[in-house]
Amino acid sequence: MKVIFMGTPDFATAILKAVAARHEVVAVYTQPPRPAGKGMRLTKSPVHVLAEELGLKVRTPLSLKDAQTQADFRALGADVGVVCAYGLILPPAILEAPPKGCINVHASLLPRWRGAAPIQRCIQAGDAETGITTMQMDAGLDTGDMLMVAQTPLTPDMTAGKLHDVLAKMGADLIVRTLDEEPTPFPQPSAGMTYAPKIQKEEAEIDWTKPAFQIERDIRAFNPYPTAWFRVAGERVKVFAAEVAEKTNEAPGTVLDGGLRIACGNGTSLRLLVVQRAGKRVMQADELLRGFHLPKGTLLSCAIA
């Protein structure tokens, strides 16, 4: 089939590569280059970079609402649109342009976790499983009829980074099957809808008044980005891994021993395992403590989410 692909982040590159291997991608739509890095230089999206490597035509409109952009889209003569984390709202004129409509590859088991951050939110919520849904897009936010679903369990050590890679591969496989088999759409279940709002950087500051199990989930959900952190002695320390430890009666945020066990809410505690000081490399907690004085009884600040 002739396909228009629409996507932006790294997650979408696996989907584009799989589609381009089996179909004719007549154009790739992605977000325009944005300032990034210390020098704030204009940087192309991961999908943009891959599309150019594959020799595909790239378009980067700021909006899809104007008549000329919509006419240019229709003129491509695509059979179907494939959309994955594109970042722009698709108006009806775009959704209806290809004869087979637009198909979205979404990183959750819809209707659970509609929205921008399903990977992180399912880990924060302690879900037992997640997956990929392909769906026929409509004007709503991830509300269209479903086409195919693939599930994967969420292991206790699953981070957002690991889950990203698992789901990207699953999404690539599922979109190929969806395009090949052209399944009959079916409505999303009426129950179980949740929303996955975009991750905000300020969420990553650890709130020690939360129970330890929730902080541990947050740490995994924010690994690798934006990375959970706390502040001590004016310095920001990032946390990449932790484990729930013994109960305690100490106030949340109190350092309980010489091994980075921290009191949390509801009488719980958390042991930090993998950390990083500002400007230093990622290291095990015991390695950090050899050169970083954090005595028992130190009280860490408690950011309120």
N, C-alpha and C positions, 0 to 999 in steps of 0.2 A: 504493500500500500504506500501511497504518498502521505508522509507524516510531517506535521509541523510540531516541533518539540519546544516546550516552554518550561524553563527551569533556571535556577540560579546557583545554589550552594553546592558544595562538594557532594552531598547526599545524592543530588540529581545527576551527577556525572555517570554513575553506574547505570542509571536508567537510560540515559542518552546513548551510551556505548552499546547497550544491549539492543535498543531499537534500531540504531544505525547499522548494526551488523546484519539485520534481517529485512529492513525496509528502506525505502528512499526518503531520506529526511530532506525536504525541500527548503526548510529554513529553521533556524534556531532563534527563539526569542528569549532574551535574558535581561537582567537588570543592567543599566548603564554602568560603566566604570565609576568607582567611588574612591575618594581619598582614603588611604589606609597606610598603616605603619608609622614609624617615627617621623619620616619625611612627608607624610600625608600625600604621597604621590597617587595619581589616578591608577587604580588597579582593576583589572578585568576580573569578572566573576569566574569561579572554577568551570562553570558550564561554558562560558565564553572562550576560555583558554582551550578546553577540550574540542569545542566545535571548530575552532581555527585549525587545530592539529589534524582534525578529520577532514578538513577542506570543505566545511559546510558554511552556507550563507548565514550570517549573524545579523540580527536586528535588535536594537536596544531602545525602544520607545519609552518615554517617560510615562506615557499613559496610553490606554487602548480605547479611549472614549471618543476621539475625534473621527470624523467621517473618512478622512483620507487614510488614516492608519487602518481603519476597518476595511476600506476598499483594497488596500495593499495586501492585507491578510487574505481576503477572499480571492484575490488574483493569483495567489500561489497554487490554487487548485488542489489543495490537500484533501485526502479522503477522511482524515481524522487528525485531531490534535491530541498530543500526549503532554500532560501537565504534571510537574513535580516541584513543589516548593518554589514557584515562580516569583511570588511577591507582589503581583498586581492583580486587582480584581478584573475578571473577564466579564465584560458586558454581554447582554444577550446577542448582539450582532456578531460577536466573536464566537460565543458558544455554539451558535446555530450555523456558522459558515461552513464547516466541513459536513458532508453528508452523514457521516457517522458520529458527528458531535465531537466533544472533547472528553477525554478520559483522564481522570486524576489518579496518581499513585500516592496514597496517603499512609503515613507510618503509624497506623493504629488499627485496632479492630473496631471499626465504626459500628454504632454511633459513639463509642467511648473515645474521648479525647479528640473531638473536633478542634481545629484551631492550629496555632503556630508552633507549639512545643510539645507534641505528643510523646516524644522520646524521653524527655526529662520528667514530664509530669507523671508518666506511668511508673517510673522508678520511685519518685517521691511518694506516690500513693501506695506503694507496696503491692502492686498488681502481681498476680501469679503468672500471667502471660500477656503477650501483646502480639503484634503482627503487622501485616500489610493488607490494605484494602484497595482494590481498584474499583472506581465508581464512575458512572456517567455523570458529568458535571451539570449542575443547574445554577440558578442565580443565587442560591443560599450558600452559607459557609459550611462546606463539607456535608451537605444535606442530600446530595443526589443518590439515585438508586445504585445499589452495589452490583458489581460484576463478578469479582472473584475475591477470595480471602485466603490468606496463609498465616498460620499461627506459629509462635515460638515461645518457649517458657522463659521466664525471667529468673535467672539464678541469683542466689543471695549476694554474689560478688559482682553482679552486672553493673557496669558504669555506663554513662551516656555515650562515651566514646566507643566502647565495645558494642553496645546495642546499635549505634549508628551504622557500624560496619556490617553487622548481621542483617539488619533490615534493608540496607542498600542492596546487598546481594539478593535477598529475598524479593525486593521490589523489582530488580532487573529481571529475575526469573518470571515473576508473576505478570509483568506487563507483556512479556513475550507470549506467554500462554493466553493472555486476554486478547491480544491482537490476533493470534492464530485461531483461537477457538470461537471468538465473538459470542460469548455467552449471553443469555437473556438476562437483562437487568431485573433486579428484585428490590423491593423497598427496604430501607434500613429498619431495624427493629424500633418499635415505638418507645421502648423502655431502655434505660441505661445510658442516656446521653450525658456526657460531661464535656467541659470546655477546657482546653489547654492554652492558657494565655502565654504570650511571649515572655521569655525569661528576661528579667531586669537585673542589671549588675548588682544593685543593692541587696537583692535576695541572697547573694552569696555570703554576706557577712553572717557568721554563725551566731545564732541566738541560743545561748546556753540554758535559757529557761524552758526550751522545748525538751521533751523526753529524748533520751539517748538514741532510741531506735529511729526517731524521726530525723535527728541530726545526721545519723549515719546514712540514711537514705538520701538526704539532701547532699551530702558530700559526694556520693556516687552519682547523683543526678547532675551535679555541677562539674564533674570530671569528664572532659578536660576544660570545659568552658561554662561559666566564667570562673570556676574554681572557688570552692569554699575557703573562707579565711577568718582569722581573728587577729586582734591587735593586742600586743603586750609591750610595755615599755616603749611606746611610740613606734613600734615596728609591726608591719603586717606580715603574718605567717600564713601561708597557704596550706590547706590540708587536702590530700588526695585519697587517703584511705584511713579508716578507723574501724573499731569494733566495740560493740556494747560490752560493758564490763559490770563489776559488782554494784550492788545498791549502796547508797550512802545517805547520810543525814546532813551533809555539808551544803552550803548555799551554792546554787548554780553558778558555774564559772570558776569555782575554786580548784586549784591544782592539788590533787590528792596524794601524790607520791612523786618519786623521782623518775617515773616512767611515762610521763605525760598522760596520766589518767585524770580526767576533768569531770567534776560534778555537773550534772544536768538537771532538768526539771523532773518533778515527780519522784524524787529520791533515786534517780538513776545516775549512771556515770558512763563515760565513753573514753576508750583508750585510743589516742592518736597513733597511727602507724607509719604513714608516709607523709612527709611535710616538706616545705620549702621556705626558707627565709628570703627576704627581698634581695635580689641580686645574686643569690646562690643557686646551686643545682638542687634538684629533687633528691631527698635522702630519707633513710629510715629514721624514726624518731630517736632511737638511742644514739645514732650518729650525730644528730643535731644537738643533743643534750651535752655532748662532750665539749662543745664550745659555746654553749648558750645557757646561761644561768636562769633556771626557772624553778625556784625552790617550792617545796610543799607549802601550801597556804596562800600562794599568790592568787589574787582574784582577777580573773580576766573580765573584760567588759562584756555586758550582755546586750547586744543589739536586739531591739524589739522589732520583729518583722511586721 
